[in-house]
Amino acid sequence: MTRQEDGSLKLDCVSDLVRHQKPVNVVKFSPSSEYLASADDESYIILWKQKTDLDAPELPDEDNEKIDSSETKEQWVQLKVLRGHLNDIYDICWSPDSVHLISGSVDNSAIIWDVAKGKRIALLPEAKNFVQGVAWDPENVYVSTLSSDGKCRTYNWRTHKLVAAVSKGKVLRPHQTETIEPFQSSDPNSTETGSTESDKPVRIFHDDTLKTFFRRLSYSPDGSLLAAPAGCITSSPDTGVTMSATWIFLRRKLSSPALYYPSLNQPTMVTRWCPLLFTLREGVHSPVFSLPYRMVLAVATKTAILLYDTQHAVPIAMISNIHYTKLTDLSWSSDGKMLIASSTDGYCSIITFTDGELGSNYVPPKSDGTS
């Protein structure tokens, strides 16, 4: 993908990966950019590696006989196939060091994989329905899953221990008035509560009556926040009137949500944080989070993309009516200037941002060297 002088984008197909026999549901580059993982409806995850002159003696290419090398700029070859799930795989996520991978399936389980060995190291079987979203903490401590049983679960990936599971919460007020301190504590099971209207717990996620394939949750780039889609807000436990939203959990309190970002009249399905940190906007007197920087979150409903930041409780932008059918995933470029959306209509849309449109890049203050 290259940007032309007139500002337009030019796309070139550099390789065609053809090993899957059934529909592919998710594709992810490793953080190191060395590997590519793709998962399908046949319950397989294929790990790919780009073949170079240095790799030629080691990496096989007999699996890629269908590809005419004269028509490809890069040759990606199958490195390993991960087998362990019993049914369709809906989501995958790499560990920040590119050593491990987590996958979620409609067999009601998530699996943590050792990429180098190509083996399963943990089975997380607690879900009672399809696991439709998985996320790996950038601090490399937790993994989280979101399933159609309406529950978000977080595990310590090393011990495989369930540290938080949430499906219900108290009715939050529609607007937070106090600024939230994301790094105040480190206890994920803290029982402190936010600003509420009722002490009676209600469900906070849509159950399996929500007809969506994906509930892709994600951690913020600094690891302090977890954004979970498919949220529902019950205005009152008595009336049962609900609205859709995206829940934000604090790393220090993963057992209950801190606040919600309101959506349109459609459920949210995908959350993706921009990988960059931005300087704070001036003139915001009561920011949502007490942070020295801003983070930007993209959320997809069936037909629209909403952009939020950590200073405001309402969307800062919306992109809608860009596809004929529902959206399925979002992905940011590493420089934060492009957001790509995929859809079941078979197309991808590329949303571009000019320099400074989302804000200026945050530069941490230099240490004076004193203790």
URQUI-V496897 format. One record per helix or strand. SS is the DSSP state (H for helix, E for strand). FROM is the first residue (numbers start at 1). LEN is the number of residues. If there is no record, write none. Layout:
{{SS FROM LEN} {SS FROM LEN}}
This chain:
{{E 2 2} {E 9 2} {E 24 6} {E 35 6} {E 44 7} {H 62 3} {H 69 3} {E 76 8} {E 89 6} {E 100 6} {E 110 5} {E 119 6} {E 131 6} {E 142 6} {E 151 6} {E 161 6} {E 168 2} {E 172 1} {E 180 1} {E 189 1} {E 196 1} {E 202 2} {E 205 1} {E 216 1} {E 218 2} {E 225 10} {E 242 9} {E 253 1} {E 259 4} {E 270 4} {E 278 1} {E 289 1} {E 294 1} {E 296 5} {E 304 6} {E 317 4} {E 327 6} {E 338 6} {E 348 5} {E 361 1}}
